[in-house]
Amino acid sequence: MKIIIVDRLNYSFGGTQQYVFSLAKLLKQKNHQVKIFNGIKLLNIKNAKKIPNKSPKWNALSKIQTIYSLSILIRSIRFFKKYKPDLIHLNNINYQITPSIIHSAVICKIPIVYTLHDYKLICAKYTLKNNQNSYCQSCNQQNFISIIKKKCTLKNQKSRFETLFLFLESIFHHKTLKIYKHIDCFISPSYFLKETFKKMGFKHSISVIPNFTYPPNTNVTPIKTNKQTKFKIIYFGRFVVEKGLLTLCKTIKEIPINLSLVGSGPLYKKLKSISKQTRNHPQRSENIKVYPFMKKTKLFNLIKKHHFSIIPSQWPENASISVLESLSLGKPVIASNVGGIPEIIKHNKNGWLFESHNPNSLQKTLKQIISKKPAVLEKISQNALASYQKNYSPNIYYKKLIKIYKKAINKHA
């Protein structure tokens, strides 16, 4: 089968791009012919990983073109007719690629599968959060006028132009073009995301396939602790407000646990400043350390030196790849009980859940964890690895995915 995976490839440390590369690798291992299209070039896996990750800076005129790109439409038709794929698998396409690529596939009569990685198709801001960082479903049943009423912007900064842009984008895609009706099947990595889409009036077919990740190329052993252990936890991912990192740093200062933060994003300088403050505190040893983005092998070696990983998200995570990577390393996950996370992490089984937006709940959970007996923690570590092997391996994912591919292709036969 010849497959083109489409993604804008704009953030290499993000879960979506990690998924795209893993998917391409998996399909190739299963003897499919695979190309990755980023809106500019048709790439093989090796070349796709070398694409620069900086998003372009938009001015007013160019940003209007990101609603629907005629250049992408023409370019992708040319690529599709030349390569003749059996199926197009879409991922993040907004702005750099735009949904015009859907029309390209329709014109070329190619089946389309679309994996949902966030809430963009039901929330103009992606996150189901308003500008005050509160949970929001005002666009329920395509009530897009609420974008204007709530003055929505992507970065929570006042901008009448951006609010108008988000409103026009939603209206044009959903009500004028009704472009998503052309997708043969949407894939959701969590039941939470699927049910949220349905409750908000999304009427298209959605199948649930939990995400996967490749096992690490390293030995995995259960964590070993004793009464004198100084616990170490690690977060790796994007440094953005909705990940709850500022709350985490404030909470961890009060508990004898070392915290490592690995990644990149707009909070990097702020987190480095917080880390410096902990180093300079006269009554504390260093307990917060910040690392820049690092390659997977180096990252996994660092994770192995920690007892647990932590995902303190304050937005409804869909299905975090970081959670799966932690489990694959036998690391129990401490996570907020939002979005699709509770579908993966079972409290006191393969990790622990705490109440999102609640520092007291986080602090209480951390204190309970470090007070547990070593044998209990070792068992939870074993459960973490077992849950990965049973539910989130590449082969399990492929068996489910190929059924969707064949069903989409048969609809066009």
Order of alpha helices (4+ residues) and beta strands (2+ residues): beta-alpha-beta-beta-alpha-alpha-alpha-beta-alpha-beta-alpha-alpha-beta-alpha-beta-beta-alpha-beta-alpha-beta-alpha-beta-alpha-beta-alpha-beta-alpha-alpha-alpha
